[in-house]
């Protein structure tokens, strides 16, 4: 997010997120026992798909818990303390998400807009006043963690969708499972099943 009056540091080349995304998709399909996404249509055992999708989702959440904070700290350091440009692309983020990450670390509120037209020195002062951490080796840390976070988010989004489809299939005939039975089978709270069933029904126009 270039601003007038700031002298920017050099761009950091972005990893190949298209390739990372393809690898993440293949990994999810493999974990779910599917060759292609289209195979879901002929999936004969939604009860098994449900459990596999939940396992995949939990694994992705574990990786996000392990690496997301370090990625965000590196992003904040590189913007506030080094004023590096193009960081959203380097991290594989949409610009609005990138801004939300910085606002969360600066204000504790991702929706609060950052002040405009700050100089390099004022950016540093704002970060120091907010307690934004300095990160030694921030560029290396960003390049190490951002691809992991990107892939984990993709895998999580895919797993959620497949889990929703499994919930939908189990809710319909010939299964006709209740949300309580589906929740017990997956080992999750029934509120999550209700949420997934509602989303899947909307997607299917039911």
FENBELBEL-V143972 format. One record per residue. RES is the residue in one letter. PSI is psi in whole degrees, 0 to 359 (999 if undefined). OMEGA is omega in degrees with one decimal (* if undefined). NEAR is the number of other C-alpha atoms within 12 Angstrom. Layout:
RES:PSI:OMEGA:NEAR
RES:PSI:OMEGA:NEAR
This chain:
X:81:-177.7:24
X:142:178.6:22
X:150:178.9:19
X:145:175.5:12
X:4:179.7:15
X:135:173.5:24
X:119:-172.3:21
X:148:171.7:24
X:172:-175.9:19
X:151:175.5:16
X:152:175.1:20
X:121:-179.2:27
X:140:-178.8:20
X:142:171.7:25
X:167:179.6:25
X:86:-175.4:19
X:334:175.9:24
X:316:178.5:17
X:319:178.7:16
X:320:178.5:24
X:319:178.2:26
X:318:178.9:18
X:321:179.0:21
X:318:179.5:29
X:316:179.6:30
X:322:-179.8:22
X:317:179.7:28
X:313:-179.9:38
X:319:178.9:26
X:316:-179.3:21
X:333:-179.9:27
X:355:179.8:34
X:28:-179.9:25
X:143:175.6:25
X:319:-178.8:18
X:159:178.2:18
X:327:-178.4:22
X:339:-178.1:11
X:344:179.7:18
X:328:-176.8:25
X:325:-177.4:17
X:14:-178.8:15
X:122:-173.6:23
X:344:-174.5:18
X:78:178.6:23
X:337:177.8:35
X:322:176.7:32
X:320:178.1:27
X:320:179.8:39
X:311:-177.4:40
X:318:-180.0:30
X:320:179.5:30
X:320:178.1:36
X:320:177.2:39
X:317:179.3:26
X:318:179.0:35
X:316:-179.6:31
X:322:178.1:25
X:318:178.1:25
X:319:178.0:31
X:323:179.0:26
X:320:178.9:19
X:321:176.9:27
X:319:178.7:27
X:328:-176.5:19
X:329:-169.4:18
X:342:-173.8:27
X:316:-178.8:29
X:317:-179.8:25
X:322:176.6:33
X:314:-177.6:40
X:321:177.8:42
X:320:178.1:36
X:318:177.1:39
X:312:-177.5:51
X:317:178.9:43
X:313:-175.4:36
X:329:177.5:41
X:306:-172.7:46
X:323:-174.6:42
X:336:-179.9:33
X:348:178.9:31
X:50:177.3:33
X:140:-176.0:31
X:156:176.9:29
X:22:-174.3:26
X:331:178.2:42
X:315:179.3:35
X:320:179.7:29
X:323:-178.0:34
X:355:-178.5:43
X:35:-176.2:35
X:150:165.9:27
X:150:-174.6:17
X:324:-179.6:19
X:322:178.2:19
X:319:177.5:20
X:314:179.4:32
X:323:178.4:30
X:321:177.2:25
X:314:-178.5:36
X:319:179.5:40
X:323:178.5:29
X:318:-178.4:26
X:330:-178.1:35
X:319:-173.4:34
X:345:-171.1:23
X:17:-178.5:17
X:107:-174.8:15
X:341:-177.6:18
X:352:-178.4:18
X:123:-179.4:17
X:148:178.2:19
X:153:179.9:27
X:145:-178.4:17
X:160:171.7:15
X:36:173.8:16
X:147:175.0:22
X:174:176.8:22
X:314:-177.6:26
X:322:-179.4:19
X:326:175.4:19
X:316:178.4:33
X:315:-179.5:26
X:318:179.5:17
X:318:-179.7:27
X:317:179.8:32
X:319:179.8:20
X:329:-178.9:15
X:355:179.7:20
X:24:176.3:19
X:127:-174.6:30
X:143:166.9:27
X:141:-176.0:24
X:116:175.7:24
X:134:-177.2:17
X:38:-175.0:18
X:322:-179.9:29
X:314:179.0:35
X:322:179.7:23
X:320:178.3:28
X:315:-178.2:38
X:336:178.2:31
X:323:-172.6:24
X:327:-175.1:31
X:316:178.3:40
X:325:178.4:34
X:315:179.8:34
X:317:179.6:35
X:311:-179.3:40
X:319:-179.5:37
X:320:178.9:34
X:319:178.1:33
X:315:-180.0:33
X:321:179.8:40
X:314:-179.7:31
X:318:178.3:25
X:316:-179.0:31
X:320:178.2:37
X:316:-179.1:34
X:316:179.3:30
X:324:176.8:43
X:319:177.2:43
X:318:179.7:37
X:322:178.1:37
X:318:177.5:42
X:317:179.9:45
X:313:-179.0:37
X:319:-179.0:34
X:335:179.9:34
X:335:-176.6:30
X:171:174.2:21
X:147:12.7:12
X:5:-176.9:12
X:300:178.5:19
X:34:179.8:17
X:146:174.4:23
X:159:176.0:21
X:324:178.8:30
X:318:-179.9:22
X:319:178.5:21
X:317:-179.8:37
X:318:179.5:29
X:320:-179.3:19
X:321:-178.4:25
X:340:-176.3:29
X:37:-179.6:21
X:170:177.5:24
X:145:-175.8:17
X:335:178.2:20
X:324:178.0:16
X:321:179.1:23
X:317:176.8:35
X:318:-179.4:24
X:313:-179.2:23
X:321:179.8:33
X:318:179.8:35
X:316:179.8:21
X:315:-179.2:23
X:321:178.5:26
X:320:177.8:22
X:321:179.8:14
X:325:-179.8:14
X:0:178.4:14
X:30:-179.3:10
X:999:*:12
